[in-house]
Amino acid sequence: MVEAPEEKGEISTETASGILKYSGDIEASIEIPNGADILIYSKDQSYLTHGIHKFPAKFFPELPRYLIDHYSKKGETVLDPMCGSGTVVLEAYLRSRAAIGIDIDPMARLITKVKTTPIDVSVLDDVRDWLLGRLIQSQSDSRYCPEIPEFNYRDNWFRDFVLHELGIIRDGIYQFRESSLSEALPSHSASAVYDFLRIVFSSIIRDVSNADPHCTRTVIRQKLQKKIEPGETVEKFRETLEQQLKGMRDLFIITKALNLMKPVLPESNAASTGLESESVDLAVTSPPYINAVDYPRTHQLEMYWLGLVEDGPLSKMKRRYIGTETVYKKEYAQLRTTGITSLDSLLAKIFDIDPRRSYIVFKFFEDMKQQFIETYRILRPGGYYCVAIGNNLIRGYPVHSHSILTEIATSEEVGFTLTKSFFSGVIRHFIKIPRKERMAGEWVLVLRKP
């Protein structure tokens, strides 16, 4: 029997150090104190489809689940304007809210779409049998030459036999679209199955490549000797497919029983959502970190195989991201200021060491100001915006992002009030950040539109 999220229990204790510890869910009735230090022992990182694909700095489901339950009601609209892998969107969906997820990153949008689109269990069984049979047939044919995409340094990232096997899997997924099995399905169901297969395929690419699977940067480390034998790539796909089928089956059973509202995933961005003014009851997000995660670079191998990379260099895509490190020299030729005393002092100190890095910090907070203005516009009066943000260390200087963002959000130009903030510790990430900028946790700002 599949357990619905509303039925999960909660245990909390307070240690001598004052840290509030929660094992599993936090009851919606609990009021986390202002300034509290909490630690969540997550039980649900792979619950249903949450674990369908690795993604840097993912939310533990328990935190957005609590925020959704505490600050909104069933039937209300919940938005994540920088939804990443869709944790907030899935949790809002499961909790009978009208969920909206927006992200500029194509990989994030596809993962979120798959994660929140239930597929009939009987269809999945038929597709699995058809696809695995096709893969066995292609593997046994020594004359079969799968189509393999061209991209920079491809042959450095992958062994020849791995490229061949990935090509076989990719061909099989593409062939599904033209199969009688696909044609027999309604178009929306066939599309959902196709995207599901692509994400399962994508989820194994980093592991079978020569890149370090635990680093946010796509790099090959000489000390890391990955042992991958012929046949292992197809076998890994088969095992992963079986595993993710279980999660998708459970999602289908739960959502069918609850008759939930289908999430909406507009193709827009956080600073210009395209949503109507005062149309959202609650917004919950975790923005990208300054100078910490380069999302297009992290997922570049996956995006090349899925055909998600735009024409031209990756830098063209990266410039549109909040927190981007892709900036032009002319942009940081002079010190940029914001009018915020504490931030401008910090920008000047960083500029003396590294003008480029100073501009990156400046641009992050300027972009976040525009994002705050947009979220304020679309929130109804009395609505909340919960922002989980980590602090950084840039060129040796601490960047207290939570304090700076609070000052920006509560400025006259934006208009929010801060109702509380608390610190949520991080136990581990799916993908490690091997830098001094790595954070121990995030501050959660609870902002309210008057």
C-alpha positions in Angstrom: 0.0 0.0 0.0 1.3 3.5 -0.9 1.3 5.9 2.0 0.0 9.4 1.3 2.1 12.3 2.5 -0.6 13.5 4.9 -0.2 10.3 6.9 3.4 10.7 7.8 4.5 11.2 11.4 6.7 13.8 13.0 9.2 13.7 15.8 11.1 16.8 17.2 13.6 17.3 19.9 15.6 20.2 21.2 19.2 19.6 21.9 21.3 21.2 24.6 22.8 23.4 21.9 19.4 24.8 21.1 19.1 23.1 17.7 15.6 21.9 16.9 15.8 18.5 15.3 13.0 17.0 13.2 12.9 13.4 12.0 10.7 13.3 9.0 7.8 15.7 8.7 7.2 18.9 10.6 3.6 19.2 11.7 1.9 22.2 10.0 0.7 23.4 13.4 4.2 23.9 14.7 5.4 27.5 14.7 9.2 27.5 14.2 10.5 30.3 16.3 12.1 33.4 14.8 15.9 32.9 14.7 15.7 29.2 15.4 18.3 26.7 14.3 16.7 23.6 12.9 18.0 20.3 11.5 15.8 18.0 9.4 16.6 14.3 9.1 15.0 13.7 5.8 13.1 10.4 5.2 11.7 11.4 1.8 14.6 12.3 -0.5 13.5 9.5 -2.9 9.8 9.4 -2.0 7.7 8.9 -5.1 9.5 10.7 -8.0 11.7 13.0 -5.8 14.8 10.9 -6.6 14.2 10.5 -10.3 17.3 12.6 -11.2 20.2 14.2 -9.4 20.2 17.9 -9.0 22.6 20.2 -7.1 21.4 21.7 -3.7 18.0 20.1 -3.8 15.4 20.9 -1.2 14.7 18.1 1.3 10.9 17.5 0.7 10.1 18.0 4.4 10.9 21.7 4.5 8.8 22.9 1.5 6.1 20.5 2.7 5.9 22.2 6.0 6.0 25.7 4.5 3.2 24.8 2.1 1.0 23.3 4.9 1.8 26.1 7.3 1.3 29.1 5.0 -1.4 28.0 2.5 -4.6 26.1 2.3 -5.9 23.3 0.0 -7.0 24.8 -3.3 -4.7 27.8 -3.1 -2.0 28.6 -5.6 1.6 27.9 -4.8 4.5 29.1 -7.0 8.2 28.2 -7.1 9.7 30.9 -9.4 13.1 29.1 -9.5 11.8 25.5 -9.2 15.0 23.6 -10.0 14.2 19.9 -10.0 10.6 20.5 -8.9 10.5 19.6 -5.2 8.2 22.4 -4.2 6.0 21.8 -7.3 5.6 18.1 -6.5 4.9 18.8 -2.8 2.3 21.5 -3.6 0.7 19.2 -6.1 0.5 16.3 -3.6 -1.0 18.7 -1.0 -4.0 19.7 -3.2 -2.6 23.1 -4.2 -2.6 24.6 -7.7 1.1 24.2 -8.3 3.1 26.5 -10.6 6.8 25.9 -11.4 9.1 28.2 -13.4 12.7 27.8 -14.3 15.0 29.2 -17.0 17.0 26.0 -17.1 15.7 23.5 -19.7 17.0 20.5 -17.7 15.2 21.7 -14.6 12.0 22.2 -16.6 12.1 18.7 -18.0 12.8 17.1 -14.6 10.0 19.0 -13.0 7.6 18.1 -15.8 8.4 14.4 -15.5 8.4 14.4 -11.7 4.9 15.9 -11.6 3.3 14.0 -14.4 1.7 10.6 -13.3 1.7 7.8 -15.9 -0.7 4.9 -15.9 1.0 1.8 -14.4 -0.3 -0.6 -17.1 1.2 1.7 -19.8 4.6 1.7 -18.1 4.8 -2.1 -17.9 4.1 -2.4 -21.6 6.7 0.3 -22.5 9.3 -1.3 -20.3 8.9 -4.7 -21.9 8.9 -3.2 -25.4 12.0 -1.0 -24.8 14.1 -3.6 -23.0 13.4 -6.0 -25.8 14.5 -3.5 -28.4 17.7 -2.8 -26.5 18.6 -6.5 -26.3 18.0 -6.8 -30.0 20.2 -3.8 -30.9 23.0 -5.0 -28.6 23.1 -8.4 -30.2 23.4 -7.0 -33.7 27.1 -6.3 -34.3 26.2 -4.3 -37.4 23.9 -1.8 -35.6 25.3 1.7 -35.5 23.3 4.0 -33.2 23.2 7.7 -33.8 25.6 9.5 -31.4 25.4 13.3 -30.9 28.4 15.4 -31.7 29.7 17.8 -29.0 33.0 19.2 -27.7 35.3 16.7 -26.1 32.8 13.9 -26.4 35.4 11.2 -26.8 37.2 12.4 -23.7 34.0 12.2 -21.6 33.0 8.7 -22.7 34.7 5.4 -23.6 33.8 4.1 -27.1 31.7 1.2 -25.9 29.8 3.5 -23.5 29.0 5.9 -26.3 27.8 2.9 -28.3 25.5 1.7 -25.5 24.2 5.2 -24.7 23.4 5.6 -28.4 21.5 2.3 -28.4 19.4 3.5 -25.4 18.8 6.9 -27.0 17.8 5.3 -30.3 15.4 3.0 -28.5 13.7 5.9 -26.7 13.4 7.8 -30.0 12.0 4.7 -31.7 9.3 4.5 -29.1 7.8 7.7 -30.5 7.2 6.0 -33.9 6.1 2.7 -32.5 2.6 1.2 -32.6 2.7 1.2 -28.8 3.1 5.0 -28.7 0.5 5.6 -31.5 -2.1 3.7 -29.5 -1.8 6.1 -26.6 -3.4 9.5 -26.3 -0.8 12.1 -27.5 -0.4 13.6 -23.9 0.3 10.1 -22.5 2.8 9.2 -25.2 4.6 12.5 -24.6 4.7 11.9 -20.9 6.1 8.4 -21.4 8.7 9.7 -23.8 9.9 12.4 -21.4 10.0 9.9 -18.5 12.2 7.6 -20.5 14.5 10.5 -21.4 14.9 11.6 -17.8 15.7 8.0 -16.7 18.2 7.8 -19.5 19.7 11.2 -18.5 20.0 10.1 -14.9 22.7 7.5 -15.7 24.8 9.6 -18.1 27.1 11.2 -15.5 27.7 7.8 -13.8 28.8 6.0 -16.9 30.9 9.0 -18.2 34.5 9.6 -17.2 33.4 12.7 -15.2 33.4 12.8 -11.4 29.7 12.0 -10.5 30.0 13.8 -7.1 31.2 17.2 -8.4 28.9 20.1 -9.6 31.5 20.9 -12.2 31.8 18.4 -15.1 35.4 17.4 -14.7 37.6 14.3 -15.2 39.8 13.6 -12.2 43.0 11.6 -12.9 42.8 10.0 -9.4 39.3 8.8 -10.0 39.5 5.4 -11.8 35.9 4.6 -12.8 35.5 0.9 -13.7 32.9 0.5 -16.4 32.7 -2.7 -18.3 31.0 -3.3 -21.7 27.3 -4.0 -21.2 27.1 -2.1 -17.8 25.6 1.0 -19.4 22.6 -0.8 -20.7 22.3 -2.8 -17.5 22.4 0.3 -15.4 19.6 1.9 -17.5 17.5 -1.3 -17.0 18.0 -1.2 -13.3 17.3 2.5 -13.0 14.2 2.1 -15.2 12.9 -0.6 -12.9 13.6 1.5 -9.8 11.9 4.7 -11.2 8.9 2.7 -12.4 8.1 1.9 -8.8 8.2 5.6 -7.8 6.1 6.5 -10.8 3.5 3.8 -10.1 3.2 5.0 -6.6 2.7 8.6 -7.8 0.0 7.5 -10.2 -1.8 5.6 -7.5 -1.8 8.5 -5.0 -2.7 11.2 -7.5 -5.5 9.2 -9.0 -7.0 8.6 -5.6 -6.8 12.3 -4.5 -8.0 13.8 -7.8 -5.4 16.5 -7.8 -5.0 19.7 -9.9 -2.4 19.3 -12.7 0.7 21.5 -12.1 1.3 24.4 -14.5 4.9 24.9 -15.8 5.0 28.1 -17.9 8.0 28.8 -20.1 9.0 32.1 -18.5 11.5 33.3 -16.0 11.6 34.3 -12.3 11.9 38.1 -13.1 9.1 38.0 -15.7 6.7 35.2 -14.9 3.8 36.2 -17.1 1.4 35.5 -14.3 -1.5 37.8 -13.4 -1.1 40.3 -10.5 -2.3 39.0 -7.2 -2.9 35.5 -8.6 -0.6 33.5 -6.2 -1.3 32.7 -2.5 2.2 31.4 -1.6 5.6 31.4 -3.2 8.4 29.1 -2.0 11.9 28.9 -3.5 15.6 28.3 -3.1 17.5 30.7 -5.4 20.7 29.7 -7.1 23.8 30.4 -5.0 26.3 33.1 -5.9 29.5 31.6 -7.3 28.5 28.0 -6.3 26.6 26.0 -8.9 26.9 26.5 -12.6 23.8 24.6 -13.7 24.3 24.4 -17.4 27.9 23.2 -16.9 26.7 20.7 -14.2 24.2 19.1 -16.7 26.1 19.7 -19.9 26.6 16.0 -20.7 23.0 15.2 -20.1 21.8 18.2 -22.1 24.0 17.3 -25.1 22.5 13.8 -25.2 19.0 15.1 -24.8 19.4 17.8 -27.4 18.6 20.6 -24.9 21.7 22.8 -25.6 21.0 25.8 -27.8 23.0 26.6 -30.8 26.2 28.3 -29.9 28.4 28.1 -26.7 27.0 27.3 -23.3 28.0 30.7 -22.1 25.1 32.1 -24.2 22.6 30.2 -22.1 24.4 30.9 -18.8 24.2 34.6 -19.1 20.5 34.5 -18.5 20.7 32.7 -15.1 20.5 34.4 -11.8 23.8 33.9 -10.1 25.7 33.5 -13.4 29.4 33.7 -13.6 29.4 34.4 -17.3 30.0 38.2 -17.5 31.7 40.5 -19.9 34.9 42.4 -19.1 33.3 45.7 -19.8 30.7 45.0 -17.2 33.2 44.8 -14.4 35.6 47.5 -15.6 34.3 49.8 -12.9 33.0 49.2 -9.3 29.2 48.7 -9.3 27.2 49.9 -6.3 23.6 49.3 -5.1 22.9 52.0 -2.5 22.9 49.3 0.2 25.7 50.4 2.6 26.7 46.9 3.8 26.6 45.4 0.3 28.5 48.3 -1.3 31.3 48.1 1.3 31.6 44.4 0.5 31.6 44.9 -3.2 34.4 47.4 -2.9 36.6 45.0 -0.8 36.0 42.2 -3.4 36.6 44.6 -6.3 40.1 45.4 -4.9 41.0 41.7 -5.2 38.8 40.5 -8.1 36.7 43.0 -10.1 34.9 40.2 -12.0 33.8 38.5 -8.8 32.6 41.8 -7.4 30.4 42.3 -10.4 29.0 38.7 -10.1 28.0 39.4 -6.6 26.5 42.8 -7.6 24.5 41.3 -10.5 23.1 38.5 -8.3 21.6 40.9 -5.8 20.3 43.2 -8.6 18.7 40.2 -10.3 17.2 39.1 -7.0 15.7 42.6 -6.5 13.9 42.3 -9.8 12.7 38.8 -8.8 11.4 40.1 -5.5 9.5 42.9 -7.3 7.9 40.4 -9.6 6.9 38.0 -6.8 5.4 40.9 -4.8 3.3 41.8 -7.9 1.8 38.4 -8.4 1.2 37.6 -4.7 -2.2 38.4 -3.2 -2.2 40.8 -0.3 -1.4 38.9 2.9 0.5 36.2 0.9 3.8 34.8 1.9 7.1 34.3 0.1 9.5 31.8 1.7 13.0 32.0 0.4 15.8 29.5 1.4 19.2 31.1 0.8 22.7 30.2 1.8 25.5 32.5 2.7 28.8 32.5 0.7 32.5 33.1 1.0 33.7 35.2 -1.9 37.5 35.8 -2.2 37.8 35.4 1.6 34.9 37.7 2.5 31.7 36.4 4.0 28.6 37.3 2.0 25.6 37.3 4.3 23.1 36.8 1.6 20.1 36.3 3.9 20.7 39.7 5.6 21.2 41.5 2.3 18.2 39.9 0.7 16.1 40.8 3.7 17.2 44.4 3.3 16.3 44.4 -0.4 13.0 42.6 0.1 11.8 45.0 2.8 13.0 48.2 1.1 10.5 50.8 -0.1 11.2 49.7 -3.7 10.0 46.2 -3.1 7.6 46.3 -0.1 7.7 43.0 1.8 7.8 42.7 5.6 9.9 40.0 7.3 7.8 37.9 9.6 10.6 35.6 10.7 13.8 33.9 9.6 15.4 30.6 10.8 18.4 28.5 9.9 17.9 25.1 8.3 21.0 22.9 8.5 22.1 20.6 5.7 23.2 17.1 6.3 24.3 16.2 2.8 23.8 16.9 -0.9 23.3 14.5 -3.7 26.2 16.2 -5.5 29.0 17.6 -3.5 30.3 21.2 -3.9 34.1 20.9 -3.6 34.8 24.5 -2.7 35.3 26.6 0.4 32.0 28.3 -0.6 30.2 25.1 0.4 27.5 25.9 3.0 26.4 24.3 6.3 22.8 25.2 5.6 20.3 27.8 4.5 18.5 30.7 6.1 14.7 30.6 5.4 13.2 34.1 5.1 9.5 34.3 5.6 8.4 37.4 3.8 4.8 38.8 3.7 3.1 41.1 1.3 1.0 43.6 3.4 
